[in-house]
Structures are given as C-alpha cells and as structure tokens.
Amino acid sequence: MSGRARLTLASWAATLMAAGALLPLVKPATWIFTAAFVLALVSGAGTLARRVPLAAPAALLAQTAVALFALTAVFAREQAVLWFLPGPRAVTHAAELLRAGAEDVGRYAVPAPDTEGIRLMLVGGVVVIGLMVDALAVTFRRAAPAGLPLLALYSVAAGLSGGGAGWLWFLLAGTGYLLLLLAEGRDRLSRWGRVFGGAQRTGRPGTAVGSGGQAFAPVRTGRRIGAVALGVALVVPFALPGLSGGLLGAGGGGEGSGGSGTGGTISTVNPLVSLQDDLRQQEDREVLRYRTNARDTSGTYLRLVALDQFDGLSWKSSVRPIVDVPERLPWPDGLAQGVRVTEVTGNFVASGTYEQKWLPMPYPASRVDVEGRWRYEPAGRMLVGDDRQTTRGARYQVASLDVQPTAEQLAAAGPAPEELRREYTKVPASLPADVRETARKVTSGADNDYERALKLQDWFVRDGGFRYDVDVQSGTGVQAVSRFLKDKEGFCVHFSFSMAAMARSLGIPARVAVGFMPGTPQSDGSMSVGIRDAHAWPELYFEGAGWTRFEPTPQRGSTPSYAREAVPSGSATGPAQPRQSASAQPSAAPSASESCTPQMRRLGDCGQETAAAGAAPDDSGADPLATALIVLGVAVVLVLPLLPLFWRRRARARRLGPAGVREPEEGGPSGPFSDGRPGRPSARGAGGTAARTLAVWREINDTAWDYGVEPDESQTPRRTAARIVRLGELRGESADAVHRVARAVEEALYAPRSQPVANLAEEAGRVRAGFHAGADRRTRLRALLAPRSAVRVRWAASARWATATARWSDRRHALTARFRRAPHGTG
C-alpha cells in the first residue's frame, strides 16, 4: 500500500472515530453508516484525483462535487435532476430539512430521534469534517493541523451532550488522530529510503536485514509519545479539581438508564421546549378533534408524556424500555378495586399540521386502536412513534378509565411501594433550602399526604398570591423554582414543576405530565383542542388510587372533584360498584363498557375482552431477526480471539497431512526454502517429496517462532537448525529431529535428485513436544491461543493487495498509452 493510500485510509478512519462521540446523541445511530459510505466516496474521489494527477485545488473541488452529489442522492433523490444532480428543488428540499433538523435539535433532549433533518445535519457535518481532514492530511500532507477539525467535531458532540461525551469516545477520537499521525510519519520516513539498523529481530519474510525487526527508534518513540499523551489527557482532568472532568465531562451523556427489554428504549423527548411558544400563539389553530361518550369532559386531559426525572436543571422523561402496543393495556399500577372507575371511549383525529412523536390520549388508557408504527412505554403508559411515526393526520380510538377516588380514600392511602417511592421522591442536593422550608410551612398542620397535596394546590391557586403570566422567563432548574416562589408569577410549567418538586421534598411521589386540556365543545358535539390548550400539570401517587392529577395553575384547566374537598367528610365509603358510562353517541359510536376490578377479573366475570385489561402485555416472543443478530454478535466476539488458533491448527494439518502441500496464503517466502526468491534454488515444479519436505520445515520454523524463537531468513538450513536448537534449548530426540529435517531440506534444495524421507510428520511432532516440555505455562498458552506465526495471514493479505495494485497500475498505464497513440493511427 502506498503512503498516500495509507494516509487516505487513516483520514477516513480518524474522522469516523471522532464522529463516534455523536453516536449517543441520536437513537438509532444508523446515520453513521450513511456518513461512512459518503465519506468513502469522497476519499475515493480524492485518491483518483491525486493519481491523475490534478492540482491540489482541483482535487479538493472534485471531492466537494462528489460529496454534494452523494448527499443529494441520499437526502433529495426525488427532487434532484437525474437523482443526484442538485437542482433548485433539491436545494429547497435540503434547506427545509436543515430547518426542520434545527427545530428538532431544540425540541428533543438527548438522545433525540433519528429524523431526516437531524440525519442530514449529522451526515453532512461529518462529511465536511472528513473532507477537511483528507485535504489537510493527504492532499497537502499536513496531518498535524488535521487534528483541529477532528477536535471541533468532538467538541460539538461534547457540548451537545452537556460536556459528558464519555471517556470511551474521547479515547476513540484520540486514537484516530494518533493513527493519522503515525501514518504520516511512516510516509515521511519511507521517502528517505530504507532504514538500516541492527540485526534482524522479527524474522518477517521478504525483508532485508535491518529493515525488519521491531519498529525502529523513531516509530517506537512516536508510539510511546502518543500513548503517554492519551494517558495524560485521560488522567489529568480527574486529578485537577478545577477542571471538573476536563474534556471527558463529569457525567454521562445519557438521560437515565435504559433498562432491559426486548422492545428497545424510548428516546428522551422534552416537549416543554415549545410549550411557552404554543401558549403565545396569536391564532389558536386546531391540533386535535375528538368525540367521547364521557358525560363530563372537563377532566378529559389529553396526556402526551410524563416527566419523572428532576436533576436540578430540568424535568425530563426517563429512558425506559418500550414494547409493542398490547391489545389491552395493563391495569394501572396502584389502582385498587375499591375506587370507582368508569371506562369511556373517544375517537380522535389529529390535524395534518400537528406533528408529535407522542400520542395524545386520556390517562389512564385501557385500550388503543391506532394504525402505524407505535410503541408502548409501560411505566408512563404512553405511546411513542417508532421509525419517524408521528401524529400528523392520525385517526385513533382510545378507551380510558375515568378514575374517581374519594377524599376519604386518598386520605387513608397507605405508603407507596419502596421502589416507586425511592424513584419518584428523588430531589437534587442542590435544591434550595427555601423550597423545602416553604413546602413545610405551607403544609403545616396537615395529617397526611393527601392534605399536604391539597394545601400545596390551594396555596398556588388561591392563598399564595400567584399570578398567571405566560410571558415570564421559563426556567425549570432549582434556582428557577426558588425564583418563582419569590416572584409569584408564571405559567403552567412553573406551577406544575414547583408543586411536584415541593411534593417530592415532603416525601410524596410526584411527576409532571405534559399534554392538552380538554378543549372547546363544538356545535356538532365534538371537542376541538387548539394549540393554546397545551398544558402541564403534576401527578401525585397515592396507594389505592395510583397516579392522581392535581391542578395548581390558576385560571387554567379544571380542579378534580377529589381535589376540591379541603377536608374529608369522615363518612365511610364502601367498595364502589362500576357504573355504566354515558350514552352520548359520537360519530363512530364507541360503546361504553363496564370497568373490571381485580376481584371481578380473578372470578372471571369480566368477559374475554375486558379480562385482558388486567393482563400484562402479551409479548409474542423475541424478534427472530434481533435474536439472530445477537447470537451472531456473541459468536463473533467469542470466535474472533480464537482465529489465530484455528488458522494455526489448519496450517499444521495441511503441512503434516498426507498431501503435505505448502500453503500459498501463508505469507510468501520464508528463508532458504522459499519459492521464487531470486538467487535461491526453487522447489516449484519439483516432485511431491521436495514440497512435503519444505512444508514440514516451515512447520518446524513456525513452531519455534510460536515458542519465541524468531526465524532468521539469512541462515542456511543447517545454521537455522543449530540456532533453533540453541535458542529453544532443545535436547535429545527433539534436537536430533531438527537436524534430520534440515539435512532433508538441503537435499531437497541442492541435490540433483532428492530421495523420499520417511516419518517427516513424526519429526515435526517430536520438535513440538520438545518445545512444549521446556516452556513455562504462559509460553505454552501464548503458543496455543496467540501463535506468533499467525502474522503470516496479514503478510499474505498485504502481498496480494500489493500485487493487485501493481497489476491495476500496469493496466492503467497500458490503457493510457493506448489512448495517447490512438489519434496518430489511420482510420
């Protein structure tokens, strides 16, 4: 491989290794394969342009054109001329994708979904960086400055992930840059000619004395410097408190644990980014219309997502496992049979202009009928679009439970399960003390969590002097909560976030729900939900009632009946009986069904369809393709380290077997028994006896190499045998076997007619047994699992590549000469 080709490959690899820091930002990360393919086309175009050769600016222009054509073919094929030429329509489409990508970056938290806009930004950015790296390192032969665009690429990834790109990605990017420097250093040294040094050390065949051996001093020094530099960059940031993690960041780049499961994970989304803008819209455009058979629609809040993580900077949705949408959703966690519930049904139609990854629906839903690629997240009981699935123009039907706990039931609620309580009462250590003190002061005198929740809600709505204002700064961190409690003005985000944070500080499990208020009734009996109906509200957990909605925002929404009772009446409430839902007839005539309590479900009185509501999601089993890929990956991981062992055993079997033929793939010539080497006798064309003898001799040399005796091709067979016996400390039969085979090799190479030699395979076995007996356990394991002679495979691949490139070069020169002569011929 030529120096420029090696530099081109190193530039391509270094760019992709630096781009690895972007992988945690988007899920799924399949965009990296598109970037690798386009960047390979750009690198190939540069290689061809430099071979022509073109001037450096012309080569760079050619690469830019190829990059533009490739990106057009990938992202704007239908709008392009001839599917790859960027015309006006393609440029307009690309601009729209970039605009949508910029909006998606602001809309979604890490990891964001793989939308077309985000994919174009990632692939295009990586290709631009790769083009710069290739131009600097290969075209202008300045590999050191090429580290600047690589550093910029890594810095962008670290910045987008909050400074926590991860030590593994930094190490990968640094390794790519180091490989680029080593490739350039090797290319520069090779242009000085062959480096002469001491005696041969590695015994690599086909190299002159002094050119083989271990890496000569400049290369060894460069490797050591690179290793030390990477080590310092990794260790120093942790040793200096003022750097707080340095380039690697102090925290991970994730947004919570993904958990296990067969269905993948949810991409963390933050719909609050645009909520304030939605509330400020001059025109209240419709985003959703629905019909329901519920008698009272004031409590029909349409929930998108639940935010359950409060890290001190913002509320976020955890990254959790998602599964296929079951036919009937499981019974809500914590909802007991004594609480009155009614199942209502609604038909929903989303606007063609409303695009959201989350499906708006009443909480808690018990059944969802929707077309498209939707997945279900059990912990939050939410549906999220998969593979670019959105709500645009969606038509769906939702059956949901209208949960109606009484004040007495909420007041008598027992403690929440320990695991749930531990997760949903977590508050950051940085939570200001005045937030906790205010929560305790407001709820003083309350006897239970229900009364504390009521006091918090009433304080925000009525007693605290708060004012609703959508134009205030929409901060969500701990300081924003403290500032809101002092300024006492804000909109639903501030009220819901503050009540949830204060409830958690009191030990009440809490989270924040984001979605829409019920909307406005229309003359035809439907409900219209506008963009200004966007809303956020807190959900508090009470054992027996499950997650329960409260409404702390003044002048917005409706307060549930159970939250309007300041003091429980004290009257006992027996087990509620399920009642028939309203008889309103929407357009699709969804029918009401009775609620099914756990007790009725156990007795089998719910019927086939309703009984499924309490069942867990019916997982039809693991995806066969995913299972096959996992098994294949595990097999590769297990088998890959054993490939040298397998090759070595196969080579030994072929050399010592009945055929005794030598392997052409073993890496070319080796010592005086090599074929086709200038100035040496050749066994090519000799009888099978000579070929078998040389194959056994090669096996003995490789056996010695595996046990630490490196081959030396400058010696005759007799001297090689003496060297193997001396360095390998062989004794007795094993030493005699080496000398006997060496004499047979000399006869095969130099005698006019070689005579058959019996028991050659047994002689090789005696030599191997001698090495094994004299070696320690570590050497034996090394010879078995990682034999040094397996490097012949790499040498063979390099030799074949060099042969192929030489043939291609000859053919190219012949074609060029033919075309040059063509105009002088006669027609």
Disulfide bonds with the S-S distance in Angstrom:
Cys596-Cys606 1.58
